[in-house]
């Protein structure tokens, strides 16, 4: 028997169930997009940024630059993530993320972005340099 509390919603259960079935790289991408939606650059820097990228930017500078970008964003809605596999020449994993960004001016844009990840100490990290530059 399953009991639902009044604060539990069916849509949240669907999202949680879908998350469980994702690959670990996809989960890292979902966590990244949720952190953007929650305006949490500290979480991204501490948990999702590769060591190589951390060596290229201080936490304060990263936070400052990401906060500036996030000021125009109202919400981010994840539509789909798809694991595309390894790129052997760079030893990276590629995930495609489809998401909508609603800006504070009410404009909504659809994005499809290839996000590259590297495994560090059994955790998947976003490779910002290859993904966004």
ChimeraX attribute file (.defattr): number of C-alpha atoms within 10 A of each C-alpha:
attribute: neighborCount
match mode: 1-to-1
recipient: residues
	/A:1	3
	/A:2	4
	/A:3	6
	/A:4	9
	/A:5	7
	/A:6	6
	/A:7	5
	/A:8	10
	/A:9	10
	/A:10	9
	/A:11	9
	/A:12	10
	/A:13	11
	/A:14	10
	/A:15	10
	/A:16	11
	/A:17	11
	/A:18	10
	/A:19	15
	/A:20	10
	/A:21	10
	/A:22	15
	/A:23	13
	/A:24	16
	/A:25	26
	/A:26	25
	/A:27	17
	/A:28	20
	/A:29	24
	/A:30	18
	/A:31	17
	/A:32	22
	/A:33	19
	/A:34	17
	/A:35	17
	/A:36	20
	/A:37	17
	/A:38	14
	/A:39	19
	/A:40	17
	/A:41	22
	/A:42	15
	/A:43	16
	/A:44	23
	/A:45	22
	/A:46	12
	/A:47	16
	/A:48	23
	/A:49	19
	/A:50	22
	/A:51	15
	/A:52	11
	/A:53	16
	/A:54	15
	/A:55	9
	/A:56	10
	/A:57	12
	/A:58	12
	/A:59	16
	/A:60	12
	/A:61	10
	/A:62	17
	/A:63	18
	/A:64	12
	/A:65	12
	/A:66	17
	/A:67	15
	/A:68	11
	/A:69	12
	/A:70	18
	/A:71	11
	/A:72	12
	/A:73	19
	/A:74	17
	/A:75	18
	/A:76	20
	/A:77	14
	/A:78	18
	/A:79	12
	/A:80	12
	/A:81	22
	/A:82	16
	/A:83	18
	/A:84	14
	/A:85	11
	/A:86	15
	/A:87	11
	/A:88	8
	/A:89	6
	/A:90	8
	/A:91	11
	/A:92	17
	/A:93	22
	/A:94	21
	/A:95	21
	/A:96	17
	/A:97	20
	/A:98	16
	/A:99	18
	/A:100	15
	/A:101	18
	/A:102	17
	/A:103	16
	/A:104	13
	/A:105	9
	/A:106	10
	/A:107	10
	/A:108	15
	/A:109	11
	/A:110	14
	/A:111	13
	/A:112	13
	/A:113	14
	/A:114	18
	/A:115	23
	/A:116	23
	/A:117	27
	/A:118	22
	/A:119	16
	/A:120	10
	/A:121	7
	/A:122	8
	/A:123	14
	/A:124	22
	/A:125	25
	/A:126	28
	/A:127	23
	/A:128	17
	/A:129	12
	/A:130	13
	/A:131	13
	/A:132	11
	/A:133	6
